[in-house]
């Protein structure tokens, strides 16, 4: 999962110098449709990640512009709270209410994932309609890649490129006539700048991360996020433990063709010092009562000396704290020493980006991994089975054959990690894969891509084989993660049960998950729960022929 901000700036007419920017509202855009929330009558816990991007920006503004008041409004979190309180969710109305209460001169909207873009766009357009003197500015990974697209300019007068701490700060200073140039800014509305020459082509990423202030954790209700939502490693922690996220480095050593990290963060890795990382952990633990931290770095273990210092510091503190790496680690960086310290310091979960079980496809992807290296490392991972391991795979890469896809499914079953996630290749904006396809394929329509991954729009699959490939991926998911689940077969039944309980919370009519729960409860001698799971399985199968067909196709025995 990639850290990004879309910043939408709202500011009064540029010549209205009596009303310079003195109040800024930073809004975290939602990741889910309000229609989905309003139609959901369950008690589902959706993911709620504290908005690190705008928390960094909030801290930067407070440090550098003491006369500017800043507030952070996590629109996604607020909507999830409404959902749990059985109130109707309306993103526009929630935004309008908060804007009218605070009356900011400038508003920023952050989008962490491309799936949020459509909601950010609707909020941005609504701001323009409701507050006609508004200037809008987009930013972050997704928008940086499509900065000049009409889909962006329709609601963004400016685009703040790449990491936004310095670019956004500079934009505020420029609009307040405190500086006469802009860096890292694309101008879509030239009437809002004083001179064309004010816009410089320079990019100013924070090179020394310790020079920027820590995220403004106090700007949101951080200690209560866990009450309304989950993080990726939820199945390895208790529901009643307050959780937060941290970013200790930016960038990745790898240069995968499908990944946006290098185009957004630049070459190689910039990292906070171990001292800075441990100080932030101290703050979260001692001041906010956080009991679990998910580090969202893209290459957390890139430097052995640094990671050892961080792990040693955590071990020495003896905190009742656990942590995870949902974005993943490069398996080649893992050693027995590091894994041992991970366990001792409280690591419960991390993911590994494997992508393919075919070496030729890995080479095409430019993935810094070989199947041979992976096979050498797997016994080491299984030795430290206190950690939950998730494997990430991708099929449908350009030129990939069905046989090569089968290599991937076979490898996933062979290495037998706790869970395997299979996705179908969808090019992200401004990645090498995206630009290559845009240049060479007349059939690829970037504007039609569904970045919520809820449909096949933009996925690189042969249209004639689309349904087959979708079914192939899902069928193998059912085989590997459900029927042949290595934990359910006896390695760690409690862990398997937690996984399947999480599945039915998200998809209550998932017959395979209920059947696996029946098997798990039976093995754990939980007869009442076993009986309930058996009833649910049979009820779903009776009314849904799709599940009956899948049980027969995969030869999955139904518990009685």
N, C-alpha and C positions, 0 to 999 in steps of 0.2 A: 503494500500500500504506500503513494508519493506525496510529500508535503508540498502544497501549493496554495497561493492566495489569489483570489480575484478581488481587487480593490476597486470599488466604485466610489468615486469621490463626488460629493455634492457640495457646491459652493456657490454663494450668491454672485450676482453679476460682477464681472471683473473690474468694472469701473466704480463700483459702489464701495469706495475706500473707507467709508465710515463703519462698514460692517465687515471688517476683516475676519478671517477665520479664527475663532476663539473656542469653538466647540466642535468636537469630532465624534461621530458615532461610527464604530466599526462593527459591521454585521457579518456573522457567519451564516452563509446560505445553507438551505436544507439539502439533504441528499436523497430525499424520498418524496414522492408525490403526496400532496395533501389528500387527494382522492383515495389513495391506498390506505392512509391512516384513518380516514373517516369511514371507510368501508370495513375496516378490521375490527371485529367485535371481540377479539381474543385479548390476552394479556401479554402479547409478544413483547420481548425486549429487543428493540432495534439498536444498532450500533450508535453510540454517541461518543465521539472523540473531541476532547477539549480543543478549541481552535488555536493551535500553537502559532500559526502564521501571524494572525492579527494580535496575539498576545505579545509576540516579539515587537511588532510595529507599535503597539500601545506603549511598551516600555521605552522604545526609542524616542517617541514623541514626548513622553513625559520627562525624559532626561534632557532632551535638546531644546524643547520649546515649553518652558515653564509657564508661560502665559496662556497655553492652550489646554483646555479641559477635554479629557478623552473618556469615553465609555465604550464598553464592549457588549454587544447584544448577540448572544448565540441563538439565532433564529431557529436553527435545527433543534437544539436542545429544548427551547421553549415550546416548539410544536410537539415534540415527543412528550413533554410534560402535559400538554393539553390532551394528547391522546390517552395517557394513563388516567387522567382525571375525567375522561369521557366528555371532553369539550370538543366542539367542532374546530378543526384546524383550517385556517385561511392565512397563507403566508403573507399576502398583501395587507390584510387587515392588521395582523400582528405587527408588521413593519410600520404601517401608518400610525398605529397607536403609540409605538415607542418614539417615532420621530416627532410626533406632536407633543409628547411629554417632555422630551429633552431639548427640542428645538435646536438641533445642531446646525452649524454653518457648513459642515462637511461630513459626508457619510462614506464609509468604506464597506464594501461587501466582499467577503472572502469565500472563495470556492476551493475546497481541498481536493476534490475529485472531478474529473470530467463529467461524471454523472450528474453533478450539481449545476452544470452550465445552463440548462433550460430553465431551471428555477431562478438562477441568478439573473438571467435575461428577462424573465417575466417581472421580477422585482425591480430591475433597473428601468424597464419601460414604464412600470407603474410609478416609480419615483419621478420620472420625467413628466408624466401626465399629471400627477398630484402636486408636484412642486416644479412648475415650469421654468424657474430660474436656476435650475440645477445643472451642474457640469458633472458628467459621469466618466469614470476612469476604470478600465478593467486591468487586471494583472494576474499573474500566476502561471503555472505550467501550461494549462490547457489554452488559455487565452494568448499567452506569449507565442505559442505555435501558430495561431490563426489571427494575429494582431491586425492584419489589414483586410480581413474578410468582412463582407457586408453583414454577416451574421453578428459580428462584433460591433461594427461602426454604427449599427442601428440603435445601439444604446450606450456606446462608449465614445466619448469625445477624445479621450486619451487612453493609451495602454501603457501600463507600467511593466516593463520587461523584467523577467528573471526574478531573482531574490529582491524583495522590495524594501528592505530597511532603509537604505540610502536613497533609492530612487523615489520612494513615496515621501520621505522626509524632504527631499529636494523639491518635489512638486509643491508641497505645502509652503515652503519658503518662497518659491517662485510666485505662487498665487498671492502670497502676503507681501510681495515686493521686497523680500529680504535677500534675494539673490536674483541674478539676471540670466541664468542659464538652466537648462534641464539636461539630465543624464538618464539614459535608460528609459526614455519616454518616446512612444510613437504618438504623433499628433494626427487625429482624425478630423478635428475641427479647428482649422487654422485661425478662426476669428477669436479664439480664446488665448492666443499667445501675443506677446507684444511685438516680437520680431522673429522671422523665420530662422535667423542666425542664432537665436537663443537655444535652439534644440541641437545639442551636441551628439555625435554618434557613440560617445564613450559609454561603457558599461562599468558600473561600480559595485561589484559584489563584495561583501565583507570578507577580506582575505584572512584576517586574524579574528576568528570567531569570538575569542575572549574579549575583544574590544567592544562588542555589542552587549547591551544589558540582557540579563536573564528575562525570560518571558514574564509578562505581568499576570502571574497566576491568580493574584487577588482580584483581578478585574471580572472574573466569572465565579459562579457558585461551585467551585471545583470539588469541594468535599461531598457534594450531593449528586454528582453525575451518575454514580453507580446505582442510585436508587431508581433510575429511569431507563438505563440502557446498559449495553455491554461493550467490551472491547474484544478483539480477535481471540485472545487467550482465555476467554471467560470460563471454558470448561476445566481449566486447571486451577481456578481460584474459587473462593467462596463468594456467593452473591452479596454478602453483607460487608465486604471489604471495599473501602473507598479506593478508587483507581484513577490514575492520571497517565499522561504521556510525556515523553521527553525526547529531544533531538540533540544528540551529542556530536554529530558530524554531518557534513553535507558533501554529496558527491559519491562516486564509486570508482574503484580501480578498473572495473569492467567497462566494456564499450559495446554492449549488446545492441544489435541492429534494431530491435523492437522497443528499446527502452528510452525514455525521455530524460533520464537523470543527467546524462552527460551534456545534452543540448541545453538543459536548464541550469545545472549547477556548474558546468565547466569541467575541464579535465582534472582527473585525480580527486583526492579527498582533502577537505579542510576540516579540522577537528578542534573541538574544545579540549583544553588541557584536562588531565585527570582531576586536578584540584577543583577546577570550575564545575566539572560533572558531579563530583562528590558534594560540592556545596549546594548545587541545585537539588540533589537527592536529599540532603539534610533539610533543606527548606520544605520540600514536599512532605517529608516524613514528620518533621517536628512542628511545623506551622500549620499544615493543612490536614494532618492525620491520614496521609495516603499510605495504603498498605500494599499496593501493587502498582508497578510502573511498567508501561509498555514503551520500549525505546523504538522510535520510528525511523532510525537511521537506515540508509540503504547499504552501508558497508561498515557495520559496527566493529567488526573484528579486524579491520584492515591493517592495524598497527599493533604488533604483539606486545611491545613495551607498554603502550598506552592501555590496552585492554587488561593486561596483567595488573597495572597500577590501580585501575578502576575496581577490578574484582577483589584485589587485596584490601582496598579501602572499604569495600562493602563487607567483607568477611570480618575485618577488625571492628566494625561498628556493632555487630551483633543485633542488627535491627530485626524486628518481626516484619520483614518486608520481602515480598517476592517480586519477580520481574520477568519480562518476556521480550521477544524480538519478532513481532508478527511480520515485519517487512522482510525478515530473513537475514541469513549470513551466507557468505561464500564458503562452501564446504571445505575448500582447500586450505582455509585459514585455521581450521580446527585441529587442535592437538589434544593429547590426553591431559596435559597440564591445564590447558584452558577449559576443557570440559569439566575436569575435576573442580576447578575453581568456580565455574558457572553453577554447578550443583551446590557447592558449599555456600555460595553467596545468594542463593535463592532463586535461580533461574528455573522456571517451570515449563517454558514453551519457546520454541523458535521454528521458523520455517526455512526451507532450503529451496532455492530456485534451480531445479534440475532441467526443466523445460522439455527435453526429448530423450528418448532411449536409443536414438540413432546418432552415431558420431558424425556422420556427414551433415545431418541437419544442425547439430550443435555447431559445427564449423561454419555453416551458412549463417547461423544466428550470431556468430562471433562470441559465443558463450565461453567464458574462461573456465571450462570444465571438460574433463574427459570421463567416459564411462569407467575406464580403468581406475582413475583416481577415486571416483565415487565408490566403486566396489571395495577399494582399500579402506575407505573411511567408514563404511556402514557398520562393520563389527564394533568400531569404537563408539559409534552412536548407541548401538544396542547395549553396550556395556554400561552406559550412563542412562539407564532407562527411567530415572527419576524425571527426566525431561521429556516433554511431549514434543514429537517431531511431525511437522506437516511438510509434505512434498508438493511443490508447485510444478505442474506440467502444462505444456501448450501444444496443441495439434493444429493442423491446417496452415502451417507455415508455407509460403510460396514454394511450389515445386515438390512438396512432401507427398509421398505416395501412401497408399493405404497400408502397404507392408511396413513402411517406416512408422506410421502411426501405431501399428500393432507392436512394434519394438518398444514404444513408449509405455503401452499398457502392460506389456510383459515385464519391463524393468520395474514399474511401480509395484507389481505383485512380488517380484523377486526381492526387492530391498525391504519390503514389509515395514514401512514406517507407520506411525499411528493413523495418519489420514493422508489421502492424495487428492489434490484439487486439480481438475482438468478444465482448461479453458480453450476456446477456439480463437485463433490468432485474429486480432483486430488492431490495425495500425493506429498508433497515437500520433497526434499532430507534431510535426517538426522532429520526428525521429528519422533516422536514416531509412528505415523500412518504409515509412509513410512517404517521404520525399521521393524515394526510388519508384514506388508504385504510382505516385501522382505523375511522375515524369514519363513512365513507360506504359501505363495502362489507361486507355481511353474509357474503359468500362468502370473505373473506380471513381465514385462520386463522394468526395470527402464530406460534403454537406449532408449526406444521407446516413452517416455513421451514427449508430446508437451507442453512446458511451455509457449508458446505464447497463449495457450488455444484456438487456432484457429481450432483445430480438436479434435477428441475424444481420441487420443492416450494417454494412461496412466490413463484415467478417470476410476473411479471404478463403472462402470455400467455393468449390466448383458448384455453380447453381444447379446443375443436373444431379449432383450428389449431395446437395445440402441436407435434405431430410435424412439421408442415409448416415451422413457424418454426425449429425446431431444425435441420432439414435445410437450410433456406435459409441460416441463419447458417454452418453448417459447410461447405456447398458453396461459399459465397463466400469463406470462409477458405482453402479449397483453391485456388480460382481466383486470389485476390489474392496470398497469401503463398507459394504453391508454383508453379503453372503459369505465372503472369504475374509472378513475382518479378523486380523491376526490377534487382536486383543480379545475379541469375543470368543475365539477358539481356545482361550485359556491363558494367554500371556498376561493380560491385565483386564479382567472382566469389569471391574469397577470403572476403569477409564472408558471402556467401550460403552457402558451404560450411560455415563455422562455425555458422551458424544451423541448417542441416539436420543437421549432426553432433550438435548439442545436442538436436534433436527426437528422433533415433533413440536417444539415450541414455535419454530419458524414455519414448518409445513405440517399442520396437524393431521392431514390426510395422507401422510407418507406411509404406505402399508409396509414397505420393507423395514423402515425404522421401527415401527411398532412390533413387527415380527422379531426383529433383533432384540428389542427390549424384552419381549416375552422369553426369549432364550437366555438373555442375561439375568433377568430376575429369577428364572428357574435355577440357574447355576448358583445364584447368591441366596437361594432358599427364601425368596421374598414372594410367597405364594399369592398374597392378595394383589400385589402389583402385577404379578405374572398373569393372573386371571383377567385383570383389566386390560392388559396389553393384548392378550389373545382375543378378547372381545372386540377391541378396536381394529385389529388386523382383519378379522372375519367380516366386520361391518363394512369396512372400506372395500374389501374384495367383492363382496356381494353386490355393491352398488356401482362399482367402477370396473368395467371390463379391461381397461388398460392394465390395471394392476394384476388381474387374473392372468392376462397374457404374459406379463413380465415374470411372474412366479413360474409359469410353465416353461418359458423360453430359457430362463437361467437355471431351472431345476432347483429352486430354492424351497426346501421343505417348510411347510407352514406348521407352527406350533399348535397343538391341540390341548 
